C-alpha cells in the first residue's frame, strides 16, 4: 500500500513538473533567442541534408555566433523539428521532456544514495517547483540535456555497485553528458574519480570499475580529437577566466609573477564565492524581473533559504556518511567549473549545482519532519513553498514576456513571417541585424529566423550564401548594417531596420509595415524602395 501511495505522489509531482514546463512553451520566453534559433536551424538542416549552417557534415561541434556548441541537443532536436515542424515547440520540447525526466532522476538518485524515501520525494517535489530548473527547462539549452544524462549516469553508477551490468549504462550516459554540454567535460571526470575512491570498498568485483572507466574513455575520443585538433576547444579557450577583460585590466602593468598569480587567484576565488552567495541563489540570480519596482527572483525559492540552512546542519551531523560526502563534493565542485570561465555568474553553466542544492533543501524538510514531528508544520512549510513559487511563476508567465521581449530578439520571427508571405514582391530584401529601442544595443541573426520559420531549402542556402566583412548574402536576402547616409538604394527592394533607423527624404522610400513589441513600442520598420 505504501509503495502505491509513493508512486501516486511521484506521478503527481512529475505531472505538475511537466505542466509547469510545457504551459505556453511557444510564447514564454517570448521568442527563440539567438542561441535557440541557432540550435533550431542546425537541427532542421542536419535532419534534412546532414549538414549544418556552415556546410559541415554531421559535426561534433556547431559554430554559432563566434563560438562552438556541443552537438547532442541539436541531434536530439532534429527528429522533433522533422515531426512537429519549424516552430518554437519543436526546438524547446526536448528540454521540457528531459527536464521533467530529471525530476524523476533526482528522486531515484537520492533514493539510491539511501537518504530515505521522504528525502527522495521532497527532492523531486522541490526540483519540480524550483524557478531555476523550470526556467532552464523551458529553453532549448544544452546544459539542461546534459544534466539529465549526468543525473542518470550517477544513478546507474550507484546501481552498478550492486549489479555490475548497470555500470555499462552509466558509462554511456556519463559520456553522453560530455557530448551535451561543456561544463560536464571537467565535472564528470572529477565526480567519477571521487566516486571511484568513495565507493571502492563497496565494489566486490573491482574489474567492473575498470570496465566502467574503459567504456567511458572509449566513447569520448571523437570529442577529445575535435577539442584538441578541431574546433571543439575554441569555445573553452575563448571563455577561460584569463580572457576576462576585468581580470586583464587588473593585471595590466603588473610584471611580478607572484603578484600576477595572487591577482588571478583572488579574482577566481571571488568569482567562485559569487556562485555560493546567498543573495545570488535566493534573491536576484534569475534575471526575469523588469528591474523597476518589481522584486527580483533567486535561482531557488527564497523560502528555501531556511531549508538550506537546516540542510547544512544535516551535513554537519552526518558528515561521515558516504551519501553525505557525495552530495557535499557535488556542492563544492560544481561551481568550480563555472568559476573558471569569464563573465558574470552564469546560471546555465552552473546548472549542475541545482541538484545538490535541491537535496540540501529536502534535508531541511526532513529535519522539520523527523526532528519536530509536526504534520501541521510540515504542511505549512510545503504550502508556503508552493505559494512562493506561484508568485514567481505568475510573474514569469505574464510579465516576463512583456518586459523582456526585446532582449529575447522578439520581432525576428515576425520579420520572417512577413517575408514568407511577401518575398515575391521584391527584387532583394535587406535586413539590418542591429536592434534595440535604445541605440541598437543588440545584434541578432535574422538570417536563421528567415531560414528556419520559412523552411528554406538548407542546400539552396549553402549553395548561395556569401559572406564578407560588410555583409552576409543568401538566396535573395542580404544581412548588413544599413547606414542611410552611404546606402546605395536598390530599387524595388525591401529594407528592414530598427525603429529609429529612418531613410533620407531623397531616397524615395515608403514605410509599409512595422513590428511592435508587446508593450506597443515599435521594434522594426519596413521600407520599400521605388
Secondary structure, DSSP 8 states (H G I E B T S, - for coil): -HHHHHHHHHHHHHHHHHHHHHTTTTTSSSS--HHHHHHHHHHHHHHHHSB-TTS-BS-SEEEETTEEEESHHHHHHHHHHHHH-SSHHHHHHHHHHHHHHHHHHHHHHHHHTT--HHHHHHHHHHHHT-HHHHHHHTS--HHHHHHHHHHHHHHHHHHHHHSTHHHHHHHHHHHHHHHH-STHHHHHHHHHHHHHHHTGGG-S-HHHHHHHHHHHHHHHHHHHHHHHHSSTTHHHHHHBGGG-HHHHHHHTT---HHHHHHHHHHHHHHHHHHHH-HHIIIIISB--S-SSSS--B-SS-GGGHHHHHHHHHHHHHTTTSHHHHHHHHHHHHHHHHHHTBSSS--TTTTTTHHHHHHHHHHHHHHHIIIII--HHHHHHHHHHHHHHHHHHHHHIIIIIHHHSTGGGTTTHHHHHHHHHHHGGG-S-EEE--EE-TTTT-EE--HHHHHHHHTT--HHHHHHH-EE-SSEEEETTEEEE---TTT----TT-EEEEETT----GGG-EEEEEEEE-TTS-EEEEEEEE-
